[in-house]
Amino acid sequence: VLKGEDAHGWRENVIVGGETLCLGLVADGHGGKACSQMLKAFIFDSMLELLELPPSGAALQKAGTKAFLASHRKMVESGKLDGSTLTLCVVNVTRGELTTLHAGDSVARLVGRRTAAMALCEDHRIESSQAERDRLTALGGTIARAMDKHGRPGGPLRLWPKGGPGVAQARAIGDADVAPFIEPTPHAQTVTLPVAESCCVVMCSDGVWDAMSPQDVDAVVRNTMILPAGTIARQVTFAALSSRHA
């Protein structure tokens, strides 16, 4: 909200091939808001148009991956240099399945009332992902921390492409100024939802995850699970703000 670069959206009770889907996204923009706003307007329709029937987990992963790549091409071809993370979750209500696709650090979790919470995303941050550091250095990128005006390193590890700005992650949509280091292909997985168990799908940008541990977020969600989803989301947001300003 402060910079207006992030976006979120959802669609409820979309009927596809006789099955009911609910879709949600979080896009954490950087360098401007054009990319996150494009994703909010474009990604759902793109995925649904590409979806083969029946809408199984495998079909959703395939269509979602194509939609991610199409979104990336659309952003790069626009000539704008904005970028964004993207996390997309689809609940197939009919099958009791949850499919998650993501690029970047807008992490999603499945939190049950009694069962252990489940991480739905890979770690894509350069700071904490050896696989990402290996991928980027193999492409000729330089990995280092930013320097302050006194030449002292600080902040997370970043990619420093020749002639380009430093970025803390290189799995995203857009970011044409740091191509070819950007990888828009999402991590994708499908899990079966717990049977006879109340649960929430939690999707947040790093505005929450930098302020709270996953376990703290899980606790807030479990303690408020009987409330409407929007209220639970506001409680998580308030907890993150309180933590950041404590």
DRENZA-54578 format. One record per residue (C-alpha): residue in one letter; z, y, x. Coordinates in steps of 0.2 Angstrom, whole numbers, plus 5000, padded with zeros to 4 digits. Example, Ala and Ser with C-alpha at 12.3 -4.5 7.8 and 13.67 -1.06 7.14 Angstrom:
A503949785062
S503649955068
This chain:
V500050005000
L500450125014
K498750125022
G497750055007
E496949925018
D497649765010
A497049684994
H497549544983
G496849464967
W496849314955
R495949234941
E496849124929
N496148974918
V494348974924
I493548824916
V492348734928
G491548564923
G492948544910
E494348564923
T495548714924
L495648814940
C496748964945
L496249064960
G497149184971
L496849284987
V497649394999
A496649505011
D497449605025
G496249735031
H496149825047
G495049965053
G494850025035
K494849955018
A493049915015
C493149735020
S494749685010
Q494049774995
M492349684997
L493249514998
K494249554982
A492649594973
F491549464980
I492349304986
F492849224969
D491149234961
S490349174978
M491449024978
L491248974960
E489348994961
L489248884976
L490448754969
E489748584965
L490348474951
P491648404948
P492748534956
S493748414968
G494648464983
A493248414994
A492048514983
L493148674983
Q493348665002
K491448655005
A491148794993
G492548904999
T491948885017
K490148935012
A490949085003
F491949135018
L490349135029
A489349225017
S490749355015
H490749375034
R488849395035
K488949525021
M490249625030
V489349625047
E487649665039
S488449815030
G488549905047
K490449945045
L491649885058
D493149845046
G493949675046
S495149575036
T496149415036
L495749305020
T496849175012
L496149094996
C497148964986
V496448864971
V497548764959
N496648634950
V497748624935
T496848474928
R497048364944
G498648434950
E497948484967
L498048644978
T496648694989
T496948825003
L495648905014
H496149045027
A495649145042
G497049245050
D498849265048
S499049295029
V500049135027
A500249035012
R501648905008
L502048784994
V503848804989
G504648674977
R506348694968
R507048534976
T505748464988
A505448535005
A504248685007
M502548655015
A501548765026
L499748775020
C498948865035
E498648845053
D499248965066
H497849085070
R498749215080
I498249235098
E500049255104
S500649095097
S499048985096
Q498548895113
A496948835104
E496449015100
R496749075118
D495748925125
R494348965113
L494249155117
T494449135136
A493049005135
L491949135127
G492349265141
G493649365132
T495149435141
I496949395134
A498249525138
R499549635131
A499249825127
M499849955139
D500850105135
K500550275143
H501650225158
G500650065161
R501949945154
P501449795143
G502049775126
G501649705109
P500849535105
L499449455116
R497749525111
L495949495114
W495049625125
P493149605124
K492149705136
G491949885129
G492949835113
P494649865106
G496049745107
V496349625092
A497949515089
Q496849385081
A495049335081
R494949225065
A494449345052
I493049415041
G492049565048
D492549645064
A490749665070
D491349765085
V492149615093
A490749485089
P490449355095
F492349315097
I492649325078
E492749155069
P492649165050
T492548975047
P494248945037
H495548815040
A495448715023
Q496548585016
T496948504999
V498648444994
T499348354978
L500648454969
P502348374966
V502548274950
A503848334938
E504348474950
S504348664948
C503448744962
C502648914968
V501248954979
V501749094990
M500349204998
C500849355009
S500149465022
D501049485039
G501949635031
V503149495024
W503049365038
D503349485052
A504949535043
M505649375036
S505649195042
P504749065031
Q506448985027
D507049155020
V505549175009
D505749005003
A507549044998
V507049204989
V505749104979
R506948964975
N508249084969
T507049174957
M505949034952
I506349044933
L505749214933
P503849274930
A502749254945
G502549444947
T504449474947
I504649334961
A503249424971
R504249594969
Q505849504975
V505049444990
T504249614994
F505949704992
A506749575003
A505449605017
L505649795015
S507549785016
S507449675031
R506249785040
H507249945037
A508949855040
